């Protein structure tokens, strides 16, 4: 009976060891699957991030271009105003000179 009992204990221990190995093997497989899935998700996220970064940079470039256009238009408008004011001053100065010349011509004509 003792021999039979120790034989049953040995068989039980063998089955438990085999079960433990199977569980360990299955756990390793599941870990590998999860690691692979995590790697795939990480690569996918990196790809999405790169696309978002590219899109954001394109939007920033567009905003910069629009800002440059707007600034250029404002500068052109200010420059045009400045030129118009200078032209008015110049025209007024020419008119004053014409009046002076007419007076001079008139004075010279009266002398003769």
The 8 nearest C-alpha neighbors of each residue, nearest first, counted from 0:
[[1, 3, 2, 4, 5, 6, 7, 8],
 [0, 2, 4, 3, 5, 6, 7, 8],
 [1, 3, 5, 4, 0, 6, 7, 8],
 [4, 2, 0, 6, 1, 5, 7, 8],
 [3, 5, 1, 7, 6, 2, 0, 8],
 [6, 4, 8, 2, 7, 3, 9, 1],
 [5, 7, 3, 9, 4, 8, 2, 10],
 [6, 8, 10, 4, 5, 9, 11, 3],
 [9, 7, 5, 11, 10, 6, 12, 4],
 [10, 8, 12, 6, 11, 7, 5, 13],
 [9, 11, 7, 13, 12, 8, 6, 14],
 [10, 12, 8, 14, 9, 13, 7, 15],
 [13, 11, 15, 9, 10, 14, 16, 8],
 [14, 12, 10, 16, 15, 11, 17, 9],
 [13, 15, 17, 11, 16, 12, 18, 10],
 [14, 16, 18, 12, 13, 17, 19, 11],
 [17, 15, 19, 13, 18, 14, 12, 20],
 [18, 16, 14, 20, 19, 15, 13, 21],
 [19, 17, 15, 21, 16, 20, 14, 22],
 [18, 20, 16, 22, 17, 21, 15, 23],
 [21, 19, 23, 17, 18, 22, 24, 16],
 [22, 20, 24, 18, 23, 19, 25, 17],
 [23, 21, 25, 19, 24, 20, 26, 18],
 [22, 24, 20, 26, 21, 25, 19, 27],
 [23, 25, 21, 27, 26, 22, 20, 28],
 [26, 24, 28, 22, 27, 23, 21, 29],
 [25, 27, 23, 29, 28, 24, 22, 30],
 [28, 26, 30, 24, 25, 29, 31, 23],
 [29, 27, 25, 31, 30, 26, 32, 24],
 [28, 30, 32, 26, 31, 27, 33, 25],
 [29, 31, 27, 33, 28, 32, 34, 26],
 [32, 30, 34, 28, 29, 33, 35, 27],
 [31, 33, 29, 35, 30, 34, 36, 28],
 [34, 32, 36, 30, 35, 31, 37, 29],
 [33, 35, 37, 31, 36, 32, 30, 38],
 [34, 36, 38, 32, 37, 33, 31, 39],
 [37, 35, 33, 39, 38, 34, 40, 32],
 [36, 38, 34, 40, 35, 39, 33, 41],
 [37, 39, 41, 35, 36, 40, 34, 42],
 [40, 38, 36, 42, 41, 37, 43, 35],
 [39, 41, 43, 37, 42, 38, 44, 36],
 [40, 42, 38, 44, 39, 43, 37, 45],
 [43, 41, 45, 39, 44, 40, 46, 38],
 [42, 44, 40, 46, 45, 41, 39, 47],
 [43, 45, 47, 41, 46, 42, 40, 48],
 [46, 44, 42, 48, 43, 47, 41, 49],
 [47, 45, 43, 49, 44, 48, 42, 50],
 [48, 46, 44, 50, 49, 45, 51, 43],
 [47, 49, 45, 51, 46, 50, 44, 52],
 [48, 50, 52, 46, 47, 51, 45, 53],
 [51, 49, 53, 47, 52, 48, 54, 46],
 [52, 50, 54, 48, 53, 49, 55, 47],
 [51, 53, 49, 55, 50, 54, 48, 56],
 [54, 52, 50, 56, 51, 55, 49, 57],
 [55, 53, 51, 57, 56, 52, 50, 58],
 [54, 56, 58, 52, 57, 53, 51, 59],
 [57, 55, 59, 53, 58, 54, 60, 52],
 [56, 58, 60, 54, 55, 59, 53, 61],
 [59, 57, 61, 55, 60, 56, 62, 54],
 [60, 58, 56, 62, 61, 57, 55, 63],
 [59, 61, 63, 57, 58, 62, 56, 64],
 [62, 60, 58, 64, 59, 63, 65, 57],
 [61, 63, 59, 65, 60, 64, 66, 58],
 [64, 62, 60, 66, 61, 65, 59, 67],
 [63, 65, 61, 67, 66, 62, 60, 68],
 [66, 64, 68, 62, 67, 63, 69, 61],
 [67, 65, 63, 69, 68, 64, 70, 62],
 [66, 68, 70, 64, 65, 69, 71, 63],
 [69, 67, 65, 71, 66, 70, 72, 64],
 [68, 70, 66, 72, 71, 67, 65, 73],
 [71, 69, 73, 67, 72, 68, 66, 74],
 [70, 72, 74, 68, 69, 73, 67, 75],
 [71, 73, 75, 69, 70, 74, 76, 68],
 [74, 72, 70, 76, 71, 75, 77, 69],
 [73, 75, 71, 77, 76, 72, 78, 70],
 [74, 76, 78, 72, 73, 77, 79, 71],
 [77, 75, 79, 73, 78, 74, 72, 80],
 [78, 76, 74, 80, 79, 75, 81, 73],
 [77, 79, 75, 81, 76, 80, 74, 82],
 [78, 80, 82, 76, 81, 77, 75, 83],
 [81, 79, 83, 77, 78, 82, 84, 76],
 [80, 82, 78, 84, 79, 83, 77, 85],
 [81, 83, 79, 85, 80, 84, 86, 78],
 [84, 82, 86, 80, 85, 81, 79, 87],
 [85, 83, 87, 81, 86, 82, 80, 88],
 [86, 84, 82, 88, 87, 83, 89, 81],
 [85, 87, 89, 83, 84, 88, 90, 82],
 [88, 86, 90, 84, 89, 85, 91, 83],
 [89, 87, 85, 91, 86, 90, 92, 84],
 [88, 90, 86, 92, 87, 91, 85, 93],
 [91, 89, 87, 93, 92, 88, 86, 94],
 [90, 92, 94, 88, 93, 89, 87, 95],
 [91, 93, 89, 95, 94, 90, 88, 96],
 [92, 94, 96, 90, 91, 95, 97, 89],
 [95, 93, 97, 91, 96, 92, 90, 98],
 [96, 94, 92, 98, 97, 93, 99, 91],
 [95, 97, 99, 93, 94, 98, 100, 92],
 [98, 96, 94, 100, 99, 95, 101, 93],
 [97, 99, 101, 95, 100, 96, 102, 94],
 [100, 98, 96, 102, 97, 101, 103, 95],
 [99, 101, 103, 97, 102, 98, 104, 96],
 [102, 100, 104, 98, 103, 99, 105, 97],
 [103, 101, 105, 99, 100, 104, 106, 98],
 [102, 104, 100, 106, 105, 101, 107, 99],
 [103, 105, 101, 107, 106, 102, 100, 108],
 [104, 106, 102, 108, 103, 107, 101, 109],
 [107, 105, 103, 109, 108, 104, 102, 110],
 [106, 108, 104, 110, 109, 105, 103, 111],
 [107, 109, 105, 111, 106, 110, 104, 103],
 [108, 110, 106, 107, 111, 105, 104, 103],
 [111, 109, 107, 108, 106, 105, 104, 103],
 [110, 108, 109, 107, 106, 105, 104, 103]]
